Amino acid sequence: MYSKAVLATVNTAFFYYKWRESMKDKQRLAKTANILLAWLLVLLCGISPLLQPLCTQAATNYNAYSNTKKEWYIQRNTEHEPPSGADTAKTLAKYNAYYYDDQATEKVIYFAFDCGYENGYTAKMLDALQAYDAKAVFFVTGHYVKSHPELCKRMKREGHLVGSHTMSHPSLPSVSTTKIREELTGLEQLFKEKTGYTLDKYLRPPMGEYSDRVLKVAQDLGYTTIFWSIVYNDYNPDKQPGVQTVIDHFKTYCHKGAITLTHNVSSSNADALKTVLKNLKADGYRFARIDELGQPKNQKVAKPKWEKGASGGGQVSAKRMLLQWHADLSKKKQLIPDGFEIYRKEKGGKYELIKTRKASKDNAYTYKDRNIEPGKTYYYKIRSYCYKYGRTLYSERTTVLRCRVPD
């Protein structure tokens, strides 16, 4: 009896020990799983453009942000300097919002058109922009997308951005946070359904009415809010400013980094736009797309580098000049080229573009120049290009490669 009791006690203790250990394993497993799940959520919210706004919104108390309605305005000057506005550029930047490009160091202007409805002038404006290779952003409403999807498609096909003027054009400070989201995400869905294109995440608040809360909600949805530094009364089709007034307004008030408020329903805008673009170009202005805002101004494209040896590491014969080069990717924070331009000249002449090559994954390039004559000397230079921020950026050109064709 005694030995049986001892055996039973030992067995009980053994099973109790195994049970304790199994429970510890389960607890450790559960703790580990919770840690991994937490890190997975952090990772997804950090890297996914779709999930990040959801994570941000869930953690944001929008009632903590002022909802006092503000109406955007500017105070002009005639010194071709940026005007002051309802808020400073620094204040707006906290919410990823702009009224001009405060980092602009050159004459650059951003054309932005509000499109609440169609009045028969948008196609003419698109023609004018195309004639001067000018890219713009068009802020559309739900009504515009439903009634004129083909014009929206043309905007996208021709390289313009199409942003949000909201689904139903409400005063955003007067509606709930949920309604603001619906106004923006609803238009995104509609635009995709009607055009097949993705709506660009730029917001022009209806009537220029906004609040800190509105800007924060838009920011958390991934939007950049765009106000303006050039504006005139062009929104009423029955009270147009006149063509010359539009032309003179740009001459008087244009400045580096300007953003326009231009309405597509204006006959004056439609008739004046070509002349406005012509005058601005003659004055040294560049027409930029709004996605250049906030991007680095000093980024450089990786420069081409000749391979070692004569003719860039290639061969020279009486029938062809074989050039060889690669992109110098050794420096940090450089843009990877999308392609290369090859220039050539003869002694006493000017460099002319003779060939364009697209970039390749192996970063090894050759070009056979067969348009040569025996006994002549040719000079070559190459530069890289990269399409970024809505424009084409170029590298510096290579050193001169001098090649003499054998007799």
C-alpha positions in Angstrom: 0.0 0.0 0.0 2.8 2.4 0.9 4.7 1.8 -2.4 1.4 2.3 -4.4 0.8 5.6 -2.7 4.4 6.7 -3.4 4.0 5.7 -7.0 0.7 7.5 -7.4 2.2 10.7 -5.8 5.2 10.5 -8.2 3.0 10.0 -11.2 0.8 12.9 -10.1 3.8 15.2 -9.6 5.2 14.1 -13.0 1.9 14.8 -14.9 1.5 18.1 -13.0 5.1 19.1 -14.1 4.4 18.2 -17.7 1.1 20.2 -17.6 2.9 23.2 -16.2 5.6 23.0 -18.9 3.0 22.7 -21.6 1.1 25.7 -20.3 4.4 27.7 -20.2 5.0 26.7 -23.9 1.5 27.9 -24.8 2.0 31.1 -23.0 5.4 31.7 -24.7 3.9 30.8 -28.0 0.9 33.2 -27.5 3.3 36.0 -26.4 5.5 35.4 -29.4 2.5 35.4 -31.7 1.2 38.7 -30.3 4.6 40.3 -30.7 4.9 39.1 -34.3 1.4 40.3 -35.1 2.1 43.7 -33.6 5.3 44.0 -35.7 3.4 42.8 -38.8 0.8 45.6 -38.4 3.6 48.2 -37.9 5.3 46.9 -41.0 2.2 46.9 -43.2 1.2 50.3 -42.1 4.6 51.6 -42.7 5.1 50.2 -46.2 1.6 49.8 -47.7 0.1 53.0 -49.3 -3.3 51.4 -49.0 -3.1 50.4 -45.3 -1.1 53.3 -44.0 -4.0 55.8 -44.2 -6.3 53.4 -42.5 -3.8 52.9 -39.6 -3.3 56.6 -39.4 -7.0 57.4 -39.4 -7.7 54.9 -36.7 -5.2 56.6 -34.4 -6.2 60.2 -35.1 -8.7 62.2 -33.1 -9.9 64.7 -35.6 -11.9 66.5 -33.0 -8.6 67.8 -31.6 -8.1 69.8 -34.8 -9.7 73.2 -35.3 -12.7 73.2 -37.6 -12.9 77.0 -37.8 -13.8 77.7 -41.4 -11.1 79.6 -43.4 -11.5 81.0 -46.9 -8.4 81.1 -49.0 -7.3 84.5 -50.2 -4.1 86.2 -51.4 -2.7 89.8 -51.2 -1.0 90.5 -54.5 2.1 92.6 -55.2 3.6 93.9 -58.4 7.2 93.0 -57.7 6.8 89.5 -59.1 7.1 88.1 -55.6 4.8 85.4 -54.1 1.7 87.0 -52.5 0.8 86.5 -48.8 -2.2 84.3 -48.1 -4.7 83.2 -45.6 -2.0 80.9 -44.1 1.7 80.9 -44.5 3.5 78.3 -46.7 5.1 76.9 -43.5 1.8 76.4 -41.8 0.3 74.7 -44.8 3.3 72.4 -45.2 2.4 70.7 -41.9 -0.6 69.3 -43.7 1.1 68.6 -47.1 -0.7 71.7 -48.6 0.7 74.4 -50.9 -0.4 77.7 -52.4 2.9 78.2 -54.3 6.2 76.4 -54.7 8.3 78.0 -51.9 11.3 76.0 -52.9 11.4 77.3 -56.5 14.7 78.8 -57.5 13.8 79.3 -61.2 10.9 80.7 -63.2 8.4 77.9 -62.9 4.6 78.0 -63.0 1.9 75.4 -62.3 -1.4 75.6 -64.2 -4.3 74.3 -62.2 -7.9 74.2 -63.7 -11.1 73.8 -61.6 -13.7 71.8 -63.6 -17.1 71.8 -61.9 -18.9 71.4 -65.2 -18.3 71.8 -68.9 -18.9 74.9 -70.9 -17.4 73.9 -74.2 -13.9 75.4 -73.7 -11.8 72.6 -72.1 -10.8 71.0 -75.4 -9.4 74.4 -76.7 -7.5 74.8 -73.4 -6.0 71.3 -73.9 -5.0 72.2 -77.4 -3.2 75.3 -76.2 -1.4 73.3 -73.4 -0.4 70.7 -75.9 1.0 73.3 -78.4 3.5 74.5 -75.7 4.1 71.1 -74.1 2.7 72.4 -70.8 1.3 70.0 -68.3 -1.4 71.0 -65.9 -3.7 69.6 -63.2 -7.4 69.5 -63.7 -9.6 69.3 -60.5 -12.8 67.6 -61.4 -16.1 67.0 -59.6 -18.4 63.9 -59.7 -20.7 65.7 -62.1 -17.9 66.5 -64.5 -16.6 62.9 -64.5 -20.1 61.5 -65.1 -20.9 63.9 -67.9 -17.5 64.1 -69.6 -15.4 61.0 -69.1 -13.8 61.3 -72.6 -12.4 64.7 -71.7 -11.0 63.2 -68.5 -9.4 60.4 -70.5 -7.8 63.0 -72.8 -6.4 64.8 -69.9 -4.7 61.7 -68.6 -3.6 60.5 -72.1 -1.8 63.8 -72.7 0.2 63.7 -69.5 -1.9 65.9 -67.2 -2.9 65.1 -63.7 -6.5 64.9 -62.7 -7.2 65.7 -59.1 -10.2 66.0 -56.8 -12.6 68.9 -56.5 -14.8 66.4 -54.5 -17.8 64.4 -55.5 -20.5 67.0 -54.8 -18.6 70.2 -54.2 -19.6 70.9 -50.6 -18.0 73.3 -48.2 -15.7 70.7 -46.4 -15.6 72.4 -43.0 -19.4 72.1 -42.8 -19.5 68.3 -43.2 -18.4 65.4 -41.0 -15.1 63.6 -41.2 -16.9 60.6 -42.6 -18.5 62.7 -45.3 -15.1 64.2 -46.3 -13.8 60.7 -46.7 -16.8 59.8 -48.8 -16.4 62.9 -51.0 -12.8 61.9 -51.8 -12.9 58.1 -52.0 -16.2 58.2 -53.8 -14.7 60.3 -56.6 -11.7 58.0 -56.8 -14.0 55.0 -57.4 -16.2 56.9 -59.9 -13.2 58.2 -61.9 -11.8 54.6 -62.1 -15.2 53.3 -63.3 -15.8 55.9 -65.9 -12.3 56.4 -67.3 -10.2 53.3 -66.4 -7.6 55.7 -65.0 -6.6 56.3 -61.4 -7.5 59.7 -59.9 -4.4 61.6 -58.8 -4.4 62.4 -55.1 -4.4 66.2 -55.2 -7.3 68.2 -53.7 -8.6 71.7 -54.5 -11.1 72.5 -51.7 -14.5 73.7 -53.1 -14.8 77.5 -52.8 -11.3 77.5 -51.2 -13.0 76.8 -47.9 -11.0 74.7 -45.5 -10.0 74.1 -41.8 -7.2 72.4 -40.0 -9.4 69.3 -39.6 -10.2 69.2 -43.4 -6.5 69.5 -44.2 -5.6 66.7 -41.7 -8.3 64.3 -43.0 -7.1 64.9 -46.6 -3.5 64.4 -45.6 -4.3 61.1 -43.9 -6.0 59.9 -47.0 -2.8 60.5 -48.9 -3.9 63.8 -50.5 -1.9 67.0 -51.2 -4.1 70.1 -50.9 -3.5 72.8 -53.5 -4.5 76.4 -53.1 -3.3 79.2 -55.5 -1.2 82.4 -55.8 -2.7 83.6 -59.1 -6.4 84.2 -59.4 -8.9 86.6 -61.1 -12.6 86.6 -61.6 -13.1 84.0 -64.4 -15.6 81.6 -62.8 -18.9 83.3 -64.0 -19.5 82.6 -67.7 -21.8 85.7 -67.9 -19.2 88.1 -66.4 -15.9 87.4 -68.2 -12.8 89.5 -67.6 -11.8 89.6 -71.2 -8.8 88.2 -73.1 -6.5 91.2 -72.6 -7.3 91.3 -68.9 -6.2 87.7 -68.5 -3.0 88.3 -70.5 -2.1 91.4 -68.6 -2.8 89.7 -65.2 -0.2 87.1 -65.9 2.3 89.7 -67.0 1.8 91.7 -63.9 1.5 89.1 -61.1 3.3 86.0 -62.3 6.2 84.9 -60.0 8.5 81.9 -59.4 6.6 78.9 -58.2 3.1 80.3 -59.0 0.0 78.1 -58.8 -3.0 79.2 -60.7 -6.7 79.1 -60.0 -8.1 78.9 -63.6 -11.6 77.9 -64.5 -12.4 75.7 -67.5 -15.8 77.4 -68.0 -14.1 80.7 -69.0 -14.2 81.9 -72.6 -11.6 84.5 -71.7 -9.2 81.8 -70.5 -9.8 79.6 -73.6 -9.1 82.6 -76.0 -6.1 83.9 -74.0 -4.3 80.8 -73.0 -2.0 80.4 -76.0 -0.9 84.0 -75.8 -0.3 83.6 -72.0 1.8 80.5 -72.5 3.7 82.2 -75.4 4.5 85.3 -73.2 5.5 83.2 -70.2 7.8 81.0 -72.2 9.4 84.1 -73.8 9.9 85.5 -70.3 11.8 82.3 -69.3 9.1 80.4 -67.4 8.9 76.6 -67.4 5.5 74.9 -67.2 5.6 72.2 -64.5 3.2 69.6 -63.4 2.0 69.8 -59.8 3.6 66.5 -58.7 6.9 68.4 -58.9 5.9 70.2 -55.7 7.8 69.1 -52.6 10.3 67.1 -54.6 14.1 67.6 -54.3 15.4 70.4 -56.5 19.0 69.3 -56.5 18.8 65.6 -57.4 21.0 64.7 -60.4 20.8 62.0 -62.9 23.7 59.5 -62.9 26.2 60.6 -65.5 27.4 58.3 -68.4 31.0 57.2 -68.3 33.0 56.0 -71.2 34.5 52.5 -71.0 38.3 52.6 -71.0 40.2 52.5 -74.2 39.8 54.1 -77.6 36.3 54.8 -78.8 35.0 54.2 -75.4 36.3 50.7 -75.2 35.0 49.9 -78.6 36.5 49.5 -82.0 37.3 52.0 -84.8 37.3 51.0 -88.4 36.8 52.6 -91.8 33.1 51.4 -91.7 31.9 52.0 -88.2 32.6 53.7 -84.9 31.7 51.4 -81.9 31.0 53.4 -78.8 30.8 51.8 -75.3 29.7 53.3 -72.0 27.8 52.8 -68.7 26.0 54.9 -66.2 28.2 55.8 -63.2 26.1 54.6 -60.3 28.9 54.9 -57.7 27.5 58.1 -56.1 24.6 58.0 -53.6 21.2 59.8 -54.0 21.4 59.9 -57.8 18.5 59.2 -60.2 18.9 56.1 -62.3 18.8 57.0 -66.0 15.8 56.2 -68.2 18.0 56.6 -71.3 20.8 58.3 -73.0 21.3 60.9 -75.8 24.4 60.6 -78.1 25.8 63.8 -79.6 28.4 64.1 -82.3 30.3 66.9 -84.1 33.1 67.3 -86.6 36.0 69.7 -86.2 34.7 73.3 -86.2 31.0 72.2 -86.1 28.3 72.0 -83.4 27.2 69.0 -81.5 24.1 67.4 -82.8 21.9 64.7 -81.4 22.4 61.5 -83.5 20.8 58.8 -81.4 18.7 58.1 -78.3 19.1 54.9 -76.3 16.8 53.5 -73.6 18.3 52.2 -70.4 18.8 48.5 -69.7 19.2 46.4 -66.6 22.7 45.3 -67.3 24.0 48.9 -67.5 26.2 48.2 -70.5 25.7 50.1 -73.7 27.0 50.2 -77.2 26.3 52.3 -80.3 27.6 51.7 -83.8 28.0 54.9 -85.7 28.1 53.9 -89.4 27.5 57.4 -90.8 31.2 58.1 -91.0 33.9 58.9 -93.6 37.4 57.5 -93.8 40.1 60.0 -92.7 37.8 62.2 -90.7 37.8 62.9 -87.0 34.6 62.9 -84.9 33.9 64.1 -81.4 31.3 62.4 -79.2 29.5 63.3 -75.9 26.7 61.5 -74.1 24.2 62.6 -71.4 21.7 60.7 -69.4 18.0 61.6 -68.9 15.4 60.6 -66.4 11.7 61.3 -66.4 10.8 62.4 -62.9 8.4 64.7 -61.1 6.5 65.3 -64.3 9.5 66.5 -66.3 12.7 65.3 -68.0 15.9 65.8 -66.0 19.3 65.6 -67.6 22.8 64.7 -66.4 26.0 66.6 -67.4 27.6 65.4 -70.6 30.6 63.1 -70.7 34.0 64.3 -71.5 34.8 64.5 -75.2 35.6 61.3 -76.9 37.8 62.0 -80.0 37.9 59.3 -82.7 39.7 59.4 -86.0 38.5 57.1 -88.8 41.3 55.2 -90.5 41.9 56.0 -94.2 
